[in-house]
Structure formats: structure tokens, C-alpha cells
Amino acid sequence: MALKAGFAEVDITPDRSQARGARGTHKIGWLKTTVADKVLDPLFARVAVFEAARTRVGIAQLDTLCVRWTTVADIRKRVRKACGLPGRSLLVAATHNHAGPAVARVGDVPRDDAYVETLVQKVVAAFEQATAAAQEAEVGFASTFEFDVAHNRRVLMRDGTVRTHGRFDDPLALCFEGPIDPEVAVIAARTRGGEPLGAIVNFACHPTHHGGDGAISAGFPGDLAREMRSRGWPITLYLNGASGNLHTSDPAHGGADKSKEQVGAILADAAIELIRS
């Protein structure tokens, strides 16, 4: 049996068909209670399925801060019923987006159960679309290094303490507490005729843009997907790596930060170059 691949995406932005739209939606991802007052850019669930011989695997990427194990179990159960894809072969991952809705209880913000139910339904529908669209494909893998995006936010001070979001313009700053993971890895699939089907990009970094304000946003993973689409790759999943203390603000240069658009473009540049190679 030839290798097959299928991709799909579905908008999971809090319901904009209601009178207030996404306004009034509680956000999670910041150390305060935040209520959305606008949608800066849409949120998506993106999925990929791969089939070869008797093996089928699926990957779901959600533009959310996290995904609870109960939600993963629910998605796996429903996808198996709808598509026959074994639950043990289905990975469900959040981009760790800091500017999305309350998919889990955080502090005083309760989980938005109605939103989570709609999210699960849409993810299942996306898997149905990807399964139906699966076709014979060529798949490639490559990786490179990008040192200009992620920075370790933990700074060891000369008095022995450690500061999260420390800065080296502080005379007490001594060194970074830990490393970064600069690897950018890409899996890309195209038809036998060479037409792009979709890609998966893996990189470790917190998407914190607009976490502290009232905007709903997918952060730089959303800009990466839009940039890749503009360059011919219709659907791009972003899988975050071990991003514990990695973010886009640079302590070595006074906390200078790149915009989410800049980060998305940098990662797209790396991905496209890898695909060409």
C-alpha cells in the first residue's frame, strides 16, 4: 500500500455568530483574569493523517494554551468512531497559545465547557475531512537551527537568586540559568505530482504575544501558518517543543521582543528552506 497523507483545518475562534462575538470570552495564559474584547486573528485546529500498509496515525494541533487529558480522551474516542483511527495512534497537542479561551480551569477562571464541546466537535469534523482528502504522497523530513527567536527567560543573579524575565541591563545579572532548544524540524507532504499538501513544524518557544491584553490571537504559530500558506503550503501544523522557559523576549538586549509576525516569518523562512533542500 502506498503512503497516503491528508490535511485539514477548522476555525475554532470563540463563536463570532453571536451578538457579542468573542467579546466576553475569558482568556487564560496570563497571571490575571482577562476577558476578550476583540478578535485580532482567528484560532484554528489543524490536523494531519498518514496511512501506510495497515498503519494509520493522526495529529491534531490546537491554537490553545493547553489540552486536558479528558479532552484528549474524548477526541480520540469520537475520532475512532467517526474515522476508524485508533485512539492510541492519535496525538492531540496545544500550541501553548497564551491569547486563547479558557479550555481549562486556571486560577479563578473556570473552564468554558460549552466552548470545549464545540472545539471537540470541530476537531472530529476536521479529521473526517483529512481522512476523506488523503491521497498518495511523498513525505520528507529535515531540521535546522534558528538562534534568533527563542531566549531563556531565567537569569541567574550575582546574589544567588534567579529571576524569571530577568534582564542583563541589571548590574546584578550574571548568566542565563539554562539553555534554549534552537532546532526547527519539518515534516512536509506533497502529492506524487509535486503539489504541496501540508507541513508540520516543530519548534520550542512560548507564544506569549497578546496574552495580557483583550485580544484573541493565535500568536506566532498562526502567523507561521499564514506565511506558509502565502508561499504555497496550504496547511501547516505547529507543534511546540520543550518550551518551559523559552520565549521571544531577549534578556541580553533589555527585553527586546520580536512581533508575532516577525517570528512567524522567521520560522516560515527556515521551513521553506528545509523543504527546498
C-alpha positions as a printed Julia matrix, in Angstrom:
277×3 Matrix{Float64}:
   0.0    0.0    0.0
   1.33   3.43  -0.96
   1.82   6.1    1.66
  -1.14   8.49   1.88
  -1.44  11.86   3.61
  -4.33  14.2    4.26
  -4.61  17.61   5.95
  -7.49  19.79   7.11
  -8.15  22.81   9.3
 -11.18  24.29  11.02
 -11.78  27.67  12.65
 -12.1   27.32  16.45
 -12.35  31.03  17.29
 -14.94  31.62  20.04
 -18.35  31.95  18.4
 -18.47  35.18  16.39
 -22.03  34.5   15.17
 -23.45  35.7   18.49
 -24.29  39.33  19.07
 -21.23  40.0   21.21
 -18.98  37.75  19.16
 -15.89  36.67  21.09
 -16.16  39.64  23.44
 -16.81  38.45  26.96
 -14.81  35.23  26.49
 -12.45  34.57  29.37
  -8.83  34.08  28.33
  -6.14  32.01  30.04
  -2.38  32.25  29.7
  -1.55  35.2   31.94
  -1.27  35.74  35.68
  -4.51  37.72  35.82
  -8.15  37.41  34.86
  -8.6   38.66  31.31
 -11.77  39.0   29.24
 -11.56  39.26  25.46
 -12.73  42.46  23.79
 -11.73  41.72  20.19
 -10.5   39.05  17.77
  -7.12  40.03  16.36
  -6.74  36.89  14.24
  -8.6   33.56  14.14
  -7.79  30.4   16.04
  -7.62  27.05  14.23
  -7.46  23.34  14.81
  -5.25  21.75  12.17
  -4.99  18.04  11.6
  -2.9   15.61   9.57
  -3.43  11.92   8.88
  -0.93   9.44   7.44
  -1.65   5.94   6.18
   0.76   3.18   5.11
   0.11  -0.55   4.91
  -2.01  -1.29   7.99
  -0.78   1.7    9.97
  -2.78   4.93  10.4
  -1.72   7.86  12.55
  -3.22  11.27  13.17
  -2.02  14.57  14.62
  -4.17  17.45  15.86
  -2.8   20.92  16.64
  -4.99  23.3   18.63
  -4.4   27.06  18.94
  -4.98  26.84  22.7
  -2.91  27.17  25.86
  -3.29  23.53  26.77
  -5.47  20.46  26.27
  -6.64  18.4   29.25
  -6.23  14.63  29.17
 -10.01  14.24  29.45
 -10.44  16.29  26.29
  -7.78  14.23  24.51
  -9.57  11.04  25.52
 -12.88  12.43  24.26
 -11.36  13.43  20.91
  -9.71  10.03  20.5
 -12.98   8.22  21.25
 -15.03  10.3   18.81
 -12.42  10.22  16.02
 -12.19   6.45  16.28
 -15.97   6.2   15.92
 -16.1    8.69  13.03
 -12.96   7.71  11.1
 -11.78   4.37  12.43
  -8.49   5.92  13.53
  -7.21   4.11  16.65
  -7.04   6.34  19.72
  -3.53   5.12  20.55
  -2.41   6.44  17.14
  -3.77   9.96  17.63
  -1.64  12.81  19.02
  -3.51  15.89  20.28
  -1.3   18.9   21.05
  -1.81  22.53  22.01
   0.46  25.22  20.59
   0.56  26.72  24.12
  -1.06  29.89  22.8
  -1.34  32.47  25.61
  -4.12  34.51  23.96
  -6.9   31.95  23.66
 -10.07  30.92  25.55
 -10.42  29.01  28.81
 -10.04  25.37  27.75
  -9.06  24.5   31.34
  -9.6   25.99  34.77
  -6.77  28.38  35.64
  -6.88  30.3   38.91
 -10.27  31.95  39.27
 -11.17  31.43  35.6
 -13.43  28.39  35.11
 -13.19  26.09  32.12
 -15.56  27.09  29.31
 -17.3   23.73  28.92
 -19.55  24.9   26.08
 -16.53  26.07  24.09
 -14.63  22.84  24.73
 -17.56  20.76  23.47
 -17.72  22.82  20.27
 -13.94  22.51  19.92
 -14.1   18.71  20.17
 -16.87  18.52  17.56
 -14.85  20.66  15.16
 -11.68  18.61  15.62
 -13.58  15.43  14.8
 -15.02  17.09  11.68
 -11.51  18.14  10.63
 -10.31  14.53  10.92
 -13.21  13.41   8.76
 -12.18  15.96   6.13
  -8.5   14.99   6.28
  -9.29  11.3    6.05
 -11.53  11.86   3.06
  -8.87  14.02   1.39
  -5.96  11.6    1.97
  -4.07  10.73  -1.21
  -0.82   9.15  -2.29
   2.02  11.34  -1.15
   5.74  11.82  -0.78
   6.9   12.8    2.69
  10.19  14.41   3.65
  11.87  15.36   6.92
  14.66  17.81   7.7
  15.86  20.04  10.52
  17.98  23.14  11.05
  18.84  25.62  13.82
  17.39  29.07  14.5
  19.04  31.1   17.26
  17.26  34.44  16.71
  13.78  33.65  18.08
  13.81  31.87  21.45
  15.61  33.11  24.56
  15.82  31.66  28.07
  13.87  33.97  30.39
  15.58  32.8   33.59
  18.58  34.88  34.66
  20.92  33.87  37.5
  21.79  36.87  39.66
  25.06  37.55  41.46
  23.39  37.18  44.86
  22.44  33.59  44.04
  18.79  34.23  43.26
  17.16  33.56  39.89
  14.76  35.94  38.14
  12.17  34.9   35.62
  12.14  37.6   32.91
  15.46  38.91  34.2
  17.47  41.36  32.1
  21.17  41.83  31.55
  20.96  45.62  31.8
  20.64  44.86  35.53
  24.17  45.05  37.03
  23.32  42.09  39.29
  22.69  39.79  36.31
  25.3   37.05  35.93
  24.25  34.44  33.35
  21.36  32.52  31.87
  20.12  29.78  34.16
  19.58  27.33  31.29
  19.78  26.72  27.55
  17.41  27.06  24.63
  16.45  24.47  22.03
  17.2   26.1   18.64
  16.19  23.16  16.43
  13.49  23.71  13.8
  12.19  20.41  12.44
   9.85  19.98   9.48
   7.81  17.14   8.03
   6.32  18.05   4.65
   3.98  16.1    2.37
   3.29  16.64  -1.31
   1.39  14.77  -3.99
   3.17  12.42  -6.39
   2.92  15.29  -8.86
   4.76  17.66  -6.51
   1.81  19.75  -5.23
   2.12  20.71  -1.54
  -0.4   19.05   0.76
   0.74  20.25   4.16
   3.57  20.54   6.65
   4.35  20.1   10.33
   6.81  22.47  12.01
   8.29  21.72  15.45
  10.0   24.47  17.47
  10.28  25.21  21.2
   9.1   28.66  22.3
   6.25  30.23  24.28
   3.71  32.08  22.07
   3.03  34.86  24.59
   2.0   37.72  22.3
  -1.28  39.39  23.38
  -1.56  37.15  26.41
  -2.0   40.1   28.76
  -4.45  42.19  26.71
  -8.01  41.69  25.5
  -7.22  40.28  22.06
  -7.99  36.76  20.91
  -5.0   35.7   18.81
  -3.19  32.55  17.67
   0.2   34.2   18.27
   3.2   33.41  16.08
   2.0   29.83  15.26
  -0.93  31.44  13.45
   1.38  33.8   11.57
   3.63  30.87  10.66
   0.66  29.04   9.12
  -0.49  32.15   7.21
   3.04  32.81   5.95
   3.41  29.21   4.8
   0.06  29.42   3.01
   1.23  32.52   1.15
   4.24  30.5   -0.03
   2.18  27.62  -1.38
   1.75  25.34   1.64
  -1.98  25.32   2.37
  -1.97  23.86   5.9
   0.86  23.97   8.44
   0.65  22.44  11.89
   2.83  23.9   14.63
   3.98  21.55  17.38
   5.68  23.2   20.34
   8.75  21.62  21.88
  10.06  21.64  25.47
   9.5   25.38  25.84
   9.46  25.64  29.65
  11.5   28.84  29.99
  11.83  29.83  26.34
  10.14  32.93  24.96
  10.7   35.65  22.36
  11.84  38.47  24.68
  15.63  38.75  24.81
  17.1   39.39  28.32
  20.52  40.05  26.77
  19.16  43.14  24.97
  16.93  44.78  27.55
  13.97  42.51  26.9
  13.74  43.4   23.2
  10.96  41.38  21.63
  10.09  40.36  18.09
   6.5   40.66  16.98
   4.46  37.54  16.35
   4.51  38.4   12.66
   8.32  38.57  12.65
   8.62  35.23  14.45
   6.14  33.59  12.1
   8.1   34.83   9.09
  11.46  33.68  10.51
  10.15  30.17  11.16
   8.5   30.07   7.73
  11.81  31.07   6.12
  13.51  28.18   7.91
  10.77  25.72   6.98
  10.69  26.69   3.32
  14.47  26.43   3.04
  14.36  22.97   4.61
  11.63  21.85   2.2
  13.64  23.12  -0.77
  16.66  21.19   0.45
